[in-house]
Amino acid sequence: MTNDKPDSFEDLARGNKQGVIGEFFGFMKDNAKWWLIPFLFVFGLLGLLLVLGATGAAPFIYALF
């Protein structure tokens, strides 16, 4: 049992490989989810703050608050 359709699962799997970020931005573009960008920005800043807080930059971050 073979499926010769050009959009079969195997053909799609061999196609263009995108990373997680590319897939996510493709999802946002296709579904008009541009309102997610501010959330991603805030989560990115919080993640950066956590990483810097665990390093030698912690005294400088604590001075901000």
Predicted model as a PDB file, atoms N, CA, C, CB and O in Angstrom, pLDDT in the B-factor column:
MODEL        1                                                                  
ATOM      1  N   MET A   1       0.846  -1.176   0.000  1.00 52.00           N  
ATOM      2  CA  MET A   1       0.000   0.000   0.000  1.00 52.00           C  
ATOM      3  C   MET A   1       0.890   1.238   0.000  1.00 52.00           C  
ATOM      4  CB  MET A   1      -0.962  -0.001   1.220  1.00 52.00           C  
ATOM      5  O   MET A   1       1.507   1.573   1.011  1.00 52.00           O  
ATOM      6  N   THR A   2       0.948   1.897  -1.125  1.00 58.00           N  
ATOM      7  CA  THR A   2       1.778   3.098  -1.228  1.00 58.00           C  
ATOM      8  C   THR A   2       0.897   4.291  -1.505  1.00 58.00           C  
ATOM      9  CB  THR A   2       2.847   2.949  -2.331  1.00 58.00           C  
ATOM     10  O   THR A   2      -0.147   4.189  -2.149  1.00 58.00           O  
ATOM     11  N   ASN A   3       1.332   5.395  -1.015  1.00 53.00           N  
ATOM     12  CA  ASN A   3       0.602   6.644  -1.214  1.00 53.00           C  
ATOM     13  C   ASN A   3       1.482   7.541  -2.069  1.00 53.00           C  
ATOM     14  CB  ASN A   3       0.230   7.334   0.157  1.00 53.00           C  
ATOM     15  O   ASN A   3       2.506   8.035  -1.599  1.00 53.00           O  
ATOM     16  N   ASP A   4       1.089   7.757  -3.332  1.00 57.00           N  
ATOM     17  CA  ASP A   4       1.902   8.526  -4.262  1.00 57.00           C  
ATOM     18  C   ASP A   4       1.525   9.996  -4.303  1.00 57.00           C  
ATOM     19  CB  ASP A   4       1.790   7.945  -5.635  1.00 57.00           C  
ATOM     20  O   ASP A   4       1.969  10.726  -5.189  1.00 57.00           O  
ATOM     21  N   LYS A   5       0.726  10.432  -3.373  1.00 59.00           N  
ATOM     22  CA  LYS A   5       0.351  11.844  -3.343  1.00 59.00           C  
ATOM     23  C   LYS A   5       1.583  12.682  -2.993  1.00 59.00           C  
ATOM     24  CB  LYS A   5      -0.801  12.094  -2.319  1.00 59.00           C  
ATOM     25  O   LYS A   5       2.386  12.270  -2.155  1.00 59.00           O  
ATOM     26  N   PRO A   6       1.742  13.837  -3.613  1.00 60.00           N  
ATOM     27  CA  PRO A   6       2.920  14.660  -3.314  1.00 60.00           C  
ATOM     28  C   PRO A   6       2.912  15.236  -1.902  1.00 60.00           C  
ATOM     29  CB  PRO A   6       3.016  15.787  -4.306  1.00 60.00           C  
ATOM     30  O   PRO A   6       3.954  15.678  -1.417  1.00 60.00           O  
ATOM     31  N   ASP A   7       1.772  15.242  -1.238  1.00 68.00           N  
ATOM     32  CA  ASP A   7       1.719  15.786   0.115  1.00 68.00           C  
ATOM     33  C   ASP A   7       1.602  14.675   1.157  1.00 68.00           C  
ATOM     34  CB  ASP A   7       0.545  16.755   0.247  1.00 68.00           C  
ATOM     35  O   ASP A   7       0.985  14.855   2.207  1.00 68.00           O  
ATOM     36  N   SER A   8       2.203  13.530   0.851  1.00 74.00           N  
ATOM     37  CA  SER A   8       2.171  12.443   1.815  1.00 74.00           C  
ATOM     38  C   SER A   8       3.046  12.788   3.011  1.00 74.00           C  
ATOM     39  CB  SER A   8       2.631  11.127   1.168  1.00 74.00           C  
ATOM     40  O   SER A   8       3.870  13.701   2.951  1.00 74.00           O  
ATOM     41  N   PHE A   9       2.862  12.062   4.076  1.00 75.00           N  
ATOM     42  CA  PHE A   9       3.576  12.329   5.325  1.00 75.00           C  
ATOM     43  C   PHE A   9       5.090  12.231   5.137  1.00 75.00           C  
ATOM     44  CB  PHE A   9       3.121  11.354   6.414  1.00 75.00           C  
ATOM     45  O   PHE A   9       5.838  13.043   5.681  1.00 75.00           O  
ATOM     46  N   GLU A  10       5.538  11.242   4.372  1.00 76.00           N  
ATOM     47  CA  GLU A  10       6.972  11.051   4.170  1.00 76.00           C  
ATOM     48  C   GLU A  10       7.584  12.216   3.407  1.00 76.00           C  
ATOM     49  CB  GLU A  10       7.233   9.749   3.426  1.00 76.00           C  
ATOM     50  O   GLU A  10       8.682  12.665   3.734  1.00 76.00           O  
ATOM     51  N   ASP A  11       6.879  12.707   2.391  1.00 71.00           N  
ATOM     52  CA  ASP A  11       7.385  13.845   1.622  1.00 71.00           C  
ATOM     53  C   ASP A  11       7.438  15.109   2.472  1.00 71.00           C  
ATOM     54  CB  ASP A  11       6.514  14.083   0.388  1.00 71.00           C  
ATOM     55  O   ASP A  11       8.373  15.903   2.364  1.00 71.00           O  
ATOM     56  N   LEU A  12       6.448  15.284   3.299  1.00 69.00           N  
ATOM     57  CA  LEU A  12       6.453  16.448   4.176  1.00 69.00           C  
ATOM     58  C   LEU A  12       7.567  16.342   5.218  1.00 69.00           C  
ATOM     59  CB  LEU A  12       5.092  16.601   4.867  1.00 69.00           C  
ATOM     60  O   LEU A  12       8.165  17.351   5.589  1.00 69.00           O  
ATOM     61  N   ALA A  13       7.846  15.135   5.687  1.00 72.00           N  
ATOM     62  CA  ALA A  13       8.906  14.945   6.674  1.00 72.00           C  
ATOM     63  C   ALA A  13      10.283  15.214   6.078  1.00 72.00           C  
ATOM     64  CB  ALA A  13       8.852  13.533   7.239  1.00 72.00           C  
ATOM     65  O   ALA A  13      11.185  15.662   6.785  1.00 72.00           O  
ATOM     66  N   ARG A  14      10.454  14.947   4.797  1.00 76.00           N  
ATOM     67  CA  ARG A  14      11.729  15.200   4.138  1.00 76.00           C  
ATOM     68  C   ARG A  14      11.886  16.655   3.715  1.00 76.00           C  
ATOM     69  CB  ARG A  14      11.873  14.302   2.935  1.00 76.00           C  
ATOM     70  O   ARG A  14      12.956  17.042   3.247  1.00 76.00           O  
ATOM     71  N   GLY A  15      10.877  17.443   3.863  1.00 72.00           N  
ATOM     72  CA  GLY A  15      10.874  18.826   3.394  1.00 72.00           C  
ATOM     73  C   GLY A  15      11.751  19.747   4.212  1.00 72.00           C  
ATOM     74  O   GLY A  15      12.675  19.304   4.893  1.00 72.00           O  
ATOM     75  N   ASN A  16      11.457  21.013   4.140  1.00 73.00           N  
ATOM     76  CA  ASN A  16      12.225  22.061   4.802  1.00 73.00           C  
ATOM     77  C   ASN A  16      12.193  21.870   6.311  1.00 73.00           C  
ATOM     78  CB  ASN A  16      11.683  23.448   4.429  1.00 73.00           C  
ATOM     79  O   ASN A  16      11.120  21.772   6.906  1.00 73.00           O  
ATOM     80  N   LYS A  17      13.362  21.817   6.925  1.00 74.00           N  
ATOM     81  CA  LYS A  17      13.468  21.656   8.374  1.00 74.00           C  
ATOM     82  C   LYS A  17      13.607  23.032   9.013  1.00 74.00           C  
ATOM     83  CB  LYS A  17      14.674  20.742   8.754  1.00 74.00           C  
ATOM     84  O   LYS A  17      14.513  23.792   8.671  1.00 74.00           O  
ATOM     85  N   GLN A  18      12.721  23.346   9.930  1.00 75.00           N  
ATOM     86  CA  GLN A  18      12.780  24.606  10.651  1.00 75.00           C  
ATOM     87  C   GLN A  18      13.015  24.300  12.121  1.00 75.00           C  
ATOM     88  CB  GLN A  18      11.480  25.438  10.450  1.00 75.00           C  
ATOM     89  O   GLN A  18      12.661  23.230  12.617  1.00 75.00           O  
ATOM     90  N   GLY A  19      13.613  25.253  12.797  1.00 82.00           N  
ATOM     91  CA  GLY A  19      13.803  25.111  14.227  1.00 82.00           C  
ATOM     92  C   GLY A  19      12.537  25.461  14.977  1.00 82.00           C  
ATOM     93  O   GLY A  19      11.511  25.790  14.383  1.00 82.00           O  
ATOM     94  N   VAL A  20      12.627  25.384  16.278  1.00 83.00           N  
ATOM     95  CA  VAL A  20      11.473  25.662  17.124  1.00 83.00           C  
ATOM     96  C   VAL A  20      11.033  27.118  16.968  1.00 83.00           C  
ATOM     97  CB  VAL A  20      11.798  25.353  18.597  1.00 83.00           C  
ATOM     98  O   VAL A  20       9.838  27.403  16.892  1.00 83.00           O  
ATOM     99  N   ILE A  21      11.991  28.029  16.921  1.00 82.00           N  
ATOM    100  CA  ILE A  21      11.650  29.450  16.804  1.00 82.00           C  
ATOM    101  C   ILE A  21      11.020  29.738  15.447  1.00 82.00           C  
ATOM    102  CB  ILE A  21      12.901  30.328  17.008  1.00 82.00           C  
ATOM    103  O   ILE A  21      10.056  30.498  15.354  1.00 82.00           O  
ATOM    104  N   GLY A  22      11.567  29.128  14.389  1.00 84.00           N  
ATOM    105  CA  GLY A  22      10.978  29.304  13.057  1.00 84.00           C  
ATOM    106  C   GLY A  22       9.566  28.755  12.980  1.00 84.00           C  
ATOM    107  O   GLY A  22       8.681  29.369  12.383  1.00 84.00           O  
ATOM    108  N   GLU A  23       9.361  27.592  13.589  1.00 84.00           N  
ATOM    109  CA  GLU A  23       8.019  27.012  13.621  1.00 84.00           C  
ATOM    110  C   GLU A  23       7.048  27.917  14.380  1.00 84.00           C  
ATOM    111  CB  GLU A  23       8.054  25.619  14.265  1.00 84.00           C  
ATOM    112  O   GLU A  23       5.905  28.106  13.962  1.00 84.00           O  
ATOM    113  N   PHE A  24       7.519  28.476  15.506  1.00 82.00           N  
ATOM    114  CA  PHE A  24       6.640  29.320  16.306  1.00 82.00           C  
ATOM    115  C   PHE A  24       6.272  30.597  15.561  1.00 82.00           C  
ATOM    116  CB  PHE A  24       7.303  29.661  17.636  1.00 82.00           C  
ATOM    117  O   PHE A  24       5.112  31.009  15.579  1.00 82.00           O  
ATOM    118  N   PHE A  25       7.253  31.234  14.900  1.00 83.00           N  
ATOM    119  CA  PHE A  25       6.943  32.439  14.145  1.00 83.00           C  
ATOM    120  C   PHE A  25       6.067  32.130  12.932  1.00 83.00           C  
ATOM    121  CB  PHE A  25       8.228  33.125  13.702  1.00 83.00           C  
ATOM    122  O   PHE A  25       5.243  32.956  12.538  1.00 83.00           O  
ATOM    123  N   GLY A  26       6.238  30.947  12.337  1.00 84.00           N  
ATOM    124  CA  GLY A  26       5.336  30.529  11.260  1.00 84.00           C  
ATOM    125  C   GLY A  26       3.917  30.353  11.762  1.00 84.00           C  
ATOM    126  O   GLY A  26       2.957  30.723  11.085  1.00 84.00           O  
ATOM    127  N   PHE A  27       3.786  29.780  12.962  1.00 85.00           N  
ATOM    128  CA  PHE A  27       2.467  29.627  13.581  1.00 85.00           C  
ATOM    129  C   PHE A  27       1.829  30.995  13.821  1.00 85.00           C  
ATOM    130  CB  PHE A  27       2.577  28.847  14.912  1.00 85.00           C  
ATOM    131  O   PHE A  27       0.650  31.203  13.532  1.00 85.00           O  
ATOM    132  N   MET A  28       2.633  31.934  14.359  1.00 83.00           N  
ATOM    133  CA  MET A  28       2.085  33.264  14.645  1.00 83.00           C  
ATOM    134  C   MET A  28       1.670  33.970  13.355  1.00 83.00           C  
ATOM    135  CB  MET A  28       3.116  34.120  15.409  1.00 83.00           C  
ATOM    136  O   MET A  28       0.656  34.667  13.326  1.00 83.00           O  
ATOM    137  N   LYS A  29       2.448  33.790  12.296  1.00 84.00           N  
ATOM    138  CA  LYS A  29       2.122  34.429  11.025  1.00 84.00           C  
ATOM    139  C   LYS A  29       0.850  33.835  10.409  1.00 84.00           C  
ATOM    140  CB  LYS A  29       3.294  34.287  10.050  1.00 84.00           C  
ATOM    141  O   LYS A  29      -0.023  34.566   9.941  1.00 84.00           O  
ATOM    142  N   ASP A  30       0.759  32.512  10.416  1.00 86.00           N  
ATOM    143  CA  ASP A  30      -0.380  31.844   9.791  1.00 86.00           C  
ATOM    144  C   ASP A  30      -1.676  32.060  10.558  1.00 86.00           C  
ATOM    145  CB  ASP A  30      -0.106  30.368   9.669  1.00 86.00           C  
ATOM    146  O   ASP A  30      -2.747  32.105   9.953  1.00 86.00           O  
ATOM    147  N   ASN A  31      -1.598  32.195  11.880  1.00 86.00           N  
ATOM    148  CA  ASN A  31      -2.799  32.304  12.701  1.00 86.00           C  
ATOM    149  C   ASN A  31      -3.045  33.696  13.265  1.00 86.00           C  
ATOM    150  CB  ASN A  31      -2.719  31.336  13.822  1.00 86.00           C  
ATOM    151  O   ASN A  31      -3.925  33.877  14.106  1.00 86.00           O  
ATOM    152  N   ALA A  32      -2.278  34.678  12.812  1.00 85.00           N  
ATOM    153  CA  ALA A  32      -2.424  36.073  13.245  1.00 85.00           C  
ATOM    154  C   ALA A  32      -2.384  36.195  14.771  1.00 85.00           C  
ATOM    155  CB  ALA A  32      -3.738  36.660  12.709  1.00 85.00           C  
ATOM    156  O   ALA A  32      -3.245  36.828  15.382  1.00 85.00           O  
ATOM    157  N   LYS A  33      -1.385  35.588  15.356  1.00 82.00           N  
ATOM    158  CA  LYS A  33      -1.217  35.618  16.814  1.00 82.00           C  
ATOM    159  C   LYS A  33      -0.125  36.600  17.201  1.00 82.00           C  
ATOM    160  CB  LYS A  33      -0.885  34.214  17.355  1.00 82.00           C  
ATOM    161  O   LYS A  33       0.678  36.302  18.085  1.00 82.00           O  
ATOM    162  N   TRP A  34      -0.073  37.764  16.563  1.00 84.00           N  
ATOM    163  CA  TRP A  34       0.982  38.739  16.825  1.00 84.00           C  
ATOM    164  C   TRP A  34       0.893  39.324  18.225  1.00 84.00           C  
ATOM    165  CB  TRP A  34       0.923  39.851  15.806  1.00 84.00           C  
ATOM    166  O   TRP A  34       1.857  39.927  18.697  1.00 84.00           O  
ATOM    167  N   TRP A  35      -0.224  39.164  18.893  1.00 87.00           N  
ATOM    168  CA  TRP A  35      -0.360  39.677  20.254  1.00 87.00           C  
ATOM    169  C   TRP A  35       0.502  38.903  21.239  1.00 87.00           C  
ATOM    170  CB  TRP A  35      -1.811  39.627  20.691  1.00 87.00           C  
ATOM    171  O   TRP A  35       0.653  39.330  22.384  1.00 87.00           O  
ATOM    172  N   LEU A  36       1.078  37.763  20.818  1.00 83.00           N  
ATOM    173  CA  LEU A  36       1.955  36.988  21.694  1.00 83.00           C  
ATOM    174  C   LEU A  36       3.348  37.603  21.843  1.00 83.00           C  
ATOM    175  CB  LEU A  36       2.081  35.580  21.168  1.00 83.00           C  
ATOM    176  O   LEU A  36       4.071  37.262  22.778  1.00 83.00           O  
ATOM    177  N   ILE A  37       3.730  38.496  20.943  1.00 85.00           N  
ATOM    178  CA  ILE A  37       5.084  39.055  20.967  1.00 85.00           C  
ATOM    179  C   ILE A  37       5.398  39.788  22.272  1.00 85.00           C  
ATOM    180  CB  ILE A  37       5.268  40.000  19.799  1.00 85.00           C  
ATOM    181  O   ILE A  37       6.488  39.580  22.804  1.00 85.00           O  
ATOM    182  N   PRO A  38       4.522  40.629  22.824  1.00 90.00           N  
ATOM    183  CA  PRO A  38       4.869  41.260  24.115  1.00 90.00           C  
ATOM    184  C   PRO A  38       5.077  40.246  25.243  1.00 90.00           C  
ATOM    185  CB  PRO A  38       3.776  42.237  24.519  1.00 90.00           C  
ATOM    186  O   PRO A  38       5.941  40.446  26.096  1.00 90.00           O  
ATOM    187  N   PHE A  39       4.302  39.169  25.257  1.00 88.00           N  
ATOM    188  CA  PHE A  39       4.495  38.135  26.268  1.00 88.00           C  
ATOM    189  C   PHE A  39       5.865  37.480  26.113  1.00 88.00           C  
ATOM    190  CB  PHE A  39       3.385  37.077  26.173  1.00 88.00           C  
ATOM    191  O   PHE A  39       6.568  37.261  27.100  1.00 88.00           O  
ATOM    192  N   LEU A  40       6.241  37.171  24.879  1.00 87.00           N  
ATOM    193  CA  LEU A  40       7.543  36.563  24.638  1.00 87.00           C  
ATOM    194  C   LEU A  40       8.667  37.498  25.052  1.00 87.00           C  
ATOM    195  CB  LEU A  40       7.690  36.184  23.168  1.00 87.00           C  
ATOM    196  O   LEU A  40       9.674  37.055  25.604  1.00 87.00           O  
ATOM    197  N   PHE A  41       8.502  38.776  24.793  1.00 92.00           N  
ATOM    198  CA  PHE A  41       9.511  39.765  25.166  1.00 92.00           C  
ATOM    199  C   PHE A  41       9.675  39.818  26.681  1.00 92.00           C  
ATOM    200  CB  PHE A  41       9.133  41.153  24.622  1.00 92.00           C  
ATOM    201  O   PHE A  41      10.800  39.814  27.183  1.00 92.00           O  
ATOM    202  N   VAL A  42       8.571  39.867  27.409  1.00 94.00           N  
ATOM    203  CA  VAL A  42       8.627  39.925  28.873  1.00 94.00           C  
ATOM    204  C   VAL A  42       9.221  38.634  29.438  1.00 94.00           C  
ATOM    205  CB  VAL A  42       7.217  40.166  29.461  1.00 94.00           C  
ATOM    206  O   VAL A  42      10.048  38.682  30.349  1.00 94.00           O  
ATOM    207  N   PHE A  43       8.808  37.487  28.908  1.00 93.00           N  
ATOM    208  CA  PHE A  43       9.373  36.214  29.379  1.00 93.00           C  
ATOM    209  C   PHE A  43      10.864  36.141  29.086  1.00 93.00           C  
ATOM    210  CB  PHE A  43       8.650  35.025  28.724  1.00 93.00           C  
ATOM    211  O   PHE A  43      11.630  35.618  29.895  1.00 93.00           O  
ATOM    212  N   GLY A  44      11.279  36.657  27.944  1.00 92.00           N  
ATOM    213  CA  GLY A  44      12.701  36.687  27.616  1.00 92.00           C  
ATOM    214  C   GLY A  44      13.487  37.559  28.573  1.00 92.00           C  
ATOM    215  O   GLY A  44      14.579  37.186  29.001  1.00 92.00           O  
ATOM    216  N   LEU A  45      12.937  38.727  28.915  1.00 93.00           N  
ATOM    217  CA  LEU A  45      13.616  39.606  29.871  1.00 93.00           C  
ATOM    218  C   LEU A  45      13.693  38.972  31.255  1.00 93.00           C  
ATOM    219  CB  LEU A  45      12.898  40.951  29.956  1.00 93.00           C  
ATOM    220  O   LEU A  45      14.716  39.086  31.930  1.00 93.00           O  
ATOM    221  N   LEU A  46      12.627  38.307  31.683  1.00 92.00           N  
ATOM    222  CA  LEU A  46      12.663  37.634  32.978  1.00 92.00           C  
ATOM    223  C   LEU A  46      13.675  36.488  32.983  1.00 92.00           C  
ATOM    224  CB  LEU A  46      11.272  37.107  33.339  1.00 92.00           C  
ATOM    225  O   LEU A  46      14.376  36.284  33.974  1.00 92.00           O  
ATOM    226  N   GLY A  47      13.753  35.754  31.901  1.00 91.00           N  
ATOM    227  CA  GLY A  47      14.747  34.687  31.801  1.00 91.00           C  
ATOM    228  C   GLY A  47      16.163  35.235  31.832  1.00 91.00           C  
ATOM    229  O   GLY A  47      17.042  34.661  32.476  1.00 91.00           O  
ATOM    230  N   LEU A  48      16.387  36.347  31.138  1.00 89.00           N  
ATOM    231  CA  LEU A  48      17.698  36.982  31.163  1.00 89.00           C  
ATOM    232  C   LEU A  48      18.041  37.468  32.563  1.00 89.00           C  
ATOM    233  CB  LEU A  48      17.746  38.145  30.177  1.00 89.00           C  
ATOM    234  O   LEU A  48      19.182  37.344  33.008  1.00 89.00           O  
ATOM    235  N   LEU A  49      17.063  38.015  33.247  1.00 84.00           N  
ATOM    236  CA  LEU A  49      17.272  38.475  34.616  1.00 84.00           C  
ATOM    237  C   LEU A  49      17.612  37.312  35.536  1.00 84.00           C  
ATOM    238  CB  LEU A  49      16.033  39.207  35.129  1.00 84.00           C  
ATOM    239  O   LEU A  49      18.457  37.453  36.421  1.00 84.00           O  
ATOM    240  N   LEU A  50      16.971  36.169  35.345  1.00 84.00           N  
ATOM    241  CA  LEU A  50      17.291  34.987  36.149  1.00 84.00           C  
ATOM    242  C   LEU A  50      18.706  34.484  35.879  1.00 84.00           C  
ATOM    243  CB  LEU A  50      16.287  33.874  35.870  1.00 84.00           C  
ATOM    244  O   LEU A  50      19.430  34.120  36.806  1.00 84.00           O  
ATOM    245  N   VAL A  51      19.088  34.468  34.620  1.00 83.00           N  
ATOM    246  CA  VAL A  51      20.429  34.002  34.278  1.00 83.00           C  
ATOM    247  C   VAL A  51      21.479  34.946  34.842  1.00 83.00           C  
ATOM    248  CB  VAL A  51      20.587  33.876  32.756  1.00 83.00           C  
ATOM    249  O   VAL A  51      22.469  34.499  35.422  1.00 83.00           O  
ATOM    250  N   LEU A  52      21.273  36.239  34.677  1.00 79.00           N  
ATOM    251  CA  LEU A  52      22.242  37.197  35.196  1.00 79.00           C  
ATOM    252  C   LEU A  52      22.256  37.213  36.721  1.00 79.00           C  
ATOM    253  CB  LEU A  52      21.939  38.588  34.666  1.00 79.00           C  
ATOM    254  O   LEU A  52      23.293  37.483  37.328  1.00 79.00           O  
ATOM    255  N   GLY A  53      21.122  36.929  37.339  1.00 77.00           N  
ATOM    256  CA  GLY A  53      21.058  36.887  38.792  1.00 77.00           C  
ATOM    257  C   GLY A  53      21.817  35.721  39.383  1.00 77.00           C  
ATOM    258  O   GLY A  53      22.207  35.757  40.550  1.00 77.00           O  
ATOM    259  N   ALA A  54      22.031  34.686  38.588  1.00 79.00           N  
ATOM    260  CA  ALA A  54      22.757  33.518  39.069  1.00 79.00           C  
ATOM    261  C   ALA A  54      24.252  33.629  38.795  1.00 79.00           C  
ATOM    262  CB  ALA A  54      22.206  32.259  38.425  1.00 79.00           C  
ATOM    263  O   ALA A  54      25.015  32.732  39.152  1.00 79.00           O  
ATOM    264  N   THR A  55      24.675  34.722  38.166  1.00 78.00           N  
ATOM    265  CA  THR A  55      26.096  34.884  37.836  1.00 78.00           C  
ATOM    266  C   THR A  55      26.694  36.000  38.682  1.00 78.00           C  
ATOM    267  CB  THR A  55      26.286  35.188  36.325  1.00 78.00           C  
ATOM    268  O   THR A  55      26.107  36.421  39.679  1.00 78.00           O  
ATOM    269  N   GLY A  56      27.851  36.466  38.279  1.00 75.00           N  
ATOM    270  CA  GLY A  56      28.529  37.541  39.000  1.00 75.00           C  
ATOM    271  C   GLY A  56      27.883  38.897  38.824  1.00 75.00           C  
ATOM    272  O   GLY A  56      28.306  39.860  39.464  1.00 75.00           O  
ATOM    273  N   ALA A  57      26.869  39.006  37.976  1.00 74.00           N  
ATOM    274  CA  ALA A  57      26.195  40.279  37.750  1.00 74.00           C  
ATOM    275  C   ALA A  57      25.096  40.537  38.780  1.00 74.00           C  
ATOM    276  CB  ALA A  57      25.608  40.314  36.351  1.00 74.00           C  
ATOM    277  O   ALA A  57      24.417  41.561  38.711  1.00 74.00           O  
ATOM    278  N   ALA A  58      24.914  39.632  39.722  1.00 73.00           N  
ATOM    279  CA  ALA A  58      23.828  39.753  40.697  1.00 73.00           C  
ATOM    280  C   ALA A  58      23.872  41.048  41.503  1.00 73.00           C  
ATOM    281  CB  ALA A  58      23.866  38.588  41.639  1.00 73.00           C  
ATOM    282  O   ALA A  58      22.818  41.658  41.681  1.00 73.00           O  
ATOM    283  N   PRO A  59      25.020  41.508  42.001  1.00 75.00           N  
ATOM    284  CA  PRO A  59      25.001  42.761  42.774  1.00 75.00           C  
ATOM    285  C   PRO A  59      24.511  43.950  41.974  1.00 75.00           C  
ATOM    286  CB  PRO A  59      26.374  43.059  43.300  1.00 75.00           C  
ATOM    287  O   PRO A  59      23.905  44.863  42.536  1.00 75.00           O  
ATOM    288  N   PHE A  60      24.758  43.958  40.683  1.00 73.00           N  
ATOM    289  CA  PHE A  60      24.305  45.075  39.847  1.00 73.00           C  
ATOM    290  C   PHE A  60      22.808  45.008  39.590  1.00 73.00           C  
ATOM    291  CB  PHE A  60      25.056  45.083  38.520  1.00 73.00           C  
ATOM    292  O   PHE A  60      22.156  46.045  39.468  1.00 73.00           O  
ATOM    293  N   ILE A  61      22.261  43.816  39.508  1.00 69.00           N  
ATOM    294  CA  ILE A  61      20.825  43.670  39.288  1.00 69.00           C  
ATOM    295  C   ILE A  61      20.054  44.037  40.546  1.00 69.00           C  
ATOM    296  CB  ILE A  61      20.486  42.238  38.856  1.00 69.00           C  
ATOM    297  O   ILE A  61      19.005  44.677  40.470  1.00 69.00           O  
ATOM    298  N   TYR A  62      20.564  43.637  41.695  1.00 70.00           N  
ATOM    299  CA  TYR A  62      19.874  43.960  42.949  1.00 70.00           C  
ATOM    300  C   TYR A  62      19.811  45.462  43.174  1.00 70.00           C  
ATOM    301  CB  TYR A  62      20.571  43.287  44.131  1.00 70.00           C  
ATOM    302  O   TYR A  62      18.882  45.950  43.817  1.00 70.00           O  
ATOM    303  N   ALA A  63      20.774  46.193  42.659  1.00 71.00           N  
ATOM    304  CA  ALA A  63      20.774  47.651  42.811  1.00 71.00           C  
ATOM    305  C   ALA A  63      19.650  48.293  41.987  1.00 71.00           C  
ATOM    306  CB  ALA A  63      22.139  48.233  42.387  1.00 71.00           C  
ATOM    307  O   ALA A  63      19.248  49.420  42.279  1.00 71.00           O  
ATOM    308  N   LEU A  64      19.146  47.612  40.986  1.00 71.00           N  
ATOM    309  CA  LEU A  64      18.065  48.158  40.169  1.00 71.00           C  
ATOM    310  C   LEU A  64      16.746  48.188  40.912  1.00 71.00           C  
ATOM    311  CB  LEU A  64      17.914  47.356  38.903  1.00 71.00           C  
ATOM    312  O   LEU A  64      15.887  49.018  40.613  1.00 71.00           O  
ATOM    313  N   PHE A  65      16.568  47.293  41.881  1.00 72.00           N  
ATOM    314  CA  PHE A  65      15.300  47.183  42.571  1.00 72.00           C  
ATOM    315  C   PHE A  65      15.414  47.830  43.901  1.00 72.00           C  
ATOM    316  CB  PHE A  65      14.863  45.741  42.715  1.00 72.00           C  
ATOM    317  O   PHE A  65      14.447  47.853  44.662  1.00 72.00           O  
TER     318      PHE A  65                                                      
ENDMDL                                                                          
END                                                                             
